[in-house]
Amino acid sequence: MLRSAIAILALAIFLGDVQTCLADEKTLLDEGRHIYRSATRSDGTAVPAVVQMDVSLPSSAAACSNCHRRSGFGISEGGSRSLNVTAPSMFAPTTKPPLRPAYDDATLARAIVAGIAADGRALDVTMPRYELSAADASALITYMRSLGASAPAGVTDTDIHIATIVSADAPEHERMAVQAVIRRFVEMKNGGSRREAERAAASSRHHYGRSRQIAHRNWKLFEWSLHGPESTWPRQLEKLYAQTTPFAVVSGTTGSGSPLIDKFCEDKELPCVLPLRNMPPTGKPGFYSLYFSPGVALEAAVTAQHIADSGLPKDSKILVINENSASGRAGLDALQSQLASHDYKNIGVYSTRPNKSPSARKWRKLLKSEDADILISWLPVSSMSNLVTESSDSSLLPEHVYTTQSVSGWAENTAPNDLLRERIRHVYPYSLPQAGLTQFPREDIWLKLQGLSDLDAVAAAKVLFACRTLGLALADIQSNFSREYLVETLEHSLDGTQLTSLYPRTTLGPDQRFLIHGAYVVRLSGNTDSLYGNPVWIQP
């Protein structure tokens, strides 16, 4: 059956029928993209594929993008590398061993279906052989001809356009950090590159000098500011994008409207590198945005895991207190789900209005009526002040109290009284402070040298890390200005990176979108500058 399919396909190609299999180029591109990225057709049917000559593959394993990646530039993993299948590579002869002639439509279809390269040699048996119709081949080859073939958006001969997105209602300390740090970083980056032409001329004597010269671009920063109701943001974003199309977006802060930014970047196939946000993306993350962590979803998972690891009885009564806000509701949903996954289902919930602190009387009533074994408070420290007062009555206070840094920043606020402090387990995702040492040395030194040490330390450190991350990734891709290749480069360069001292551990890999997968669960000492505890890591 496979041989006859190859023969029919080859005949169609040589007769020129393939180009008329589908009505227009856009349809071909869309269908080919489907096949390349998922090994399925647009109608959902699978494209059959085998490896090792007779081992059938499911679509999830057979997609071209699994090995050659969405960009087509391939991947290096475990000592082996898949080939670059972008149009400039495939449809031109190779000039370095192993030499081969340029592919054309017929020889590329033969390679995909029969595993025979342009020079007639057999491809490795781990390369899938696909059972393609003439229409499938036409679509896939048309799409592959588009990979790397067009000039990238947001890149000129001298500049690369970078945007950051800030909304008027985002937290003020985050807005200040984003604007101050990115402006200074871009200024320094461009200022330090003014003699790039001289360095490029010197490096041209090196084998790779030319590509380094081509790769150099000044950053041209565009600050997109969103105003008014979130319902108007898509229109604002479309207008800004049309005026100043960027190659990538870096950092930024948009508060509860972050899902709109996620959707916009995914729709435009626009990389968005490490924005500031506490809420996780709704649904499965897309391809183009990379995040520090799932935010409140990770904190919920760490809290639930620690409760389970502590051996607390499954029938323990748990009281959760949160704010009735977008972030508060997202955190509550994640927390209830995670607790249920560990078989903790005896959960009571009390939600406060935003910026409304429960009174001492309300705290007492809640503690008495719920008679909880575990209290999980996702409220700002200021909203817990009356709990500190009421907790002087040890008979009312649960034995186990959990708080989280994104909501209750004990380390930056007045410590609770001794009784409450002894019972608090605080979820803290950052590197722990050490007596007499700067907590985040890589970031703190830079911020102090630039006169920016008055900014919020964590927000500024995150923005700086995002800028450094983007800068190194742009250097790594050299002149291969593909948005997809940029994201894929970040997937590798951010795994275990030493670019930041903000987090104790960073992990990332192909198609993972969260850099952080755990947090410390810490105790508060008498000195609020000191936290100590053990990490809890959640499998990505």
PyMOL commands that set and color helices and strands:
alter all, ss='L'
color gray80, all
select helices_A, chain A and resi 2-14+18-20+25-38+59-62+64-68+87-90+105-114+134-146+172-191+196-203+209-215+230-243+255-268+296-309+326-341+360-370+381-390+410-412+418-423+441-449+457-476+483-493
alter helices_A, ss='H'
color red, helices_A
select strands_A, chain A and resi 49-51+55-56+76-77+80-81+129-130+159-167+218-226+248-250+272-273+289-290+318-323+347-352+374-378+400-404+424-428+518-524+531-537
alter strands_A, ss='S'
color yellow, strands_A
deselect
rebuild
show_as cartoon
